[in-house]
Amino acid sequence: MNRPTVGFALCASYCTYKDVIEVLRETAKRFNVIPIMSGNAANTDTRFGTAEYWRAEIREATGREPLTTLAEVEPFGPKKLLDILVIAPATGNTIAKLAAGVSDSSVSLAYKAHLRNARPVVIAISTNDALSGNAPNFGQLLNRRNHYFVPFGQDDAIGKPTSLVADFRQIPDAVAAALRGEQLQPLLI
């Protein structure tokens, strides 16, 4: 039996990478995974680790070099390379781009290219402004056809009252549910 092919796109919410990479490993056990990184994710050293360290972790988890350029992800649409696209962590910047139809990064172009095939997208949010400046953008995506979300909640309601973060551990189950056309529940945790 052929395993579905999952595009797994990482944006620049560096503080979540340890958890996301762990789940990426689990996802790669259940599905064929093509890793994608935004330019910032692929090239920025932070207090959470160097860009090369995270690229190496992704290579080890998936057995593939992460795609990082527009040219590398553009074929997703015309060649129908993905059964499903996961964006995790989905930052506020990326959420805004997806809502507005901006495709100027490897992640946003992968999304645009994948959507032309009317196949599912799973979004695992991680942003400090989901309940403030980015709320309208996030709301738009919540209502789009073929869009599914990894269950999410506030990660620090007192210290960061407008922040939302997905429960990344639920990504593999959210992918399986989305492939059946179902939203994993409960959505709010």
URCORHU-V434523 format. One record per pair of residues at least 24 apart in sequence whose ideal C-beta (glycine too) atoms are under 6 Angstrom apart, sorted by the first residue. I is the first residue (numbers start at 1). GAP is how many residues later the second one is. D is the distance in whole Angstrom. If there is no record, write none. Layout:
BEGIN
I/GAP/D
I/GAP/D
END
This chain:
BEGIN
3/28/5
3/29/5
4/27/5
4/79/4
4/175/6
5/27/4
5/77/5
5/78/5
6/25/4
6/27/5
6/78/5
6/80/6
7/27/5
7/29/6
7/75/4
7/78/4
7/103/6
8/25/5
8/27/5
8/78/5
9/27/4
9/78/5
9/98/4
9/101/6
10/27/5
10/31/5
11/27/5
11/30/6
11/78/6
11/79/6
11/80/4
11/83/5
11/96/6
12/26/6
12/28/4
12/29/5
12/79/6
13/76/4
13/78/5
13/113/4
14/32/5
14/34/4
15/33/6
16/73/5
16/110/5
17/37/6
19/149/5
20/68/6
20/69/6
20/148/5
21/36/5
23/145/5
23/148/5
24/37/5
25/36/4
26/146/5
27/144/6
27/145/5
28/33/6
28/34/5
30/142/6
33/29/5
35/27/5
35/29/6
35/31/4
36/31/5
36/70/6
36/74/5
37/29/4
37/31/5
38/67/5
38/68/6
38/69/5
42/26/4
68/38/5
69/37/6
70/39/5
73/33/5
73/36/5
73/37/4
74/39/6
76/34/6
76/37/4
76/38/5
77/36/3
77/39/4
80/37/5
82/32/5
84/36/5
84/91/6
84/95/6
85/29/5
85/36/5
86/36/5
87/36/5
88/36/3
88/83/6
89/37/4
90/33/5
90/34/6
90/35/5
91/36/5
92/35/4
92/37/5
92/42/4
95/39/6
95/42/5
95/43/6
96/41/5
99/38/4
99/41/4
99/42/6
120/26/5
120/28/6
120/58/4
121/26/5
122/26/5
122/52/5
122/53/6
122/56/5
123/26/5
124/26/4
124/42/4
124/44/6
124/47/6
125/27/5
125/39/5
125/41/5
126/39/5
128/32/6
128/35/4
129/33/6
130/34/4
131/31/4
132/30/4
148/30/4
148/35/5
150/24/5
151/36/6
151/38/5
153/36/4
END
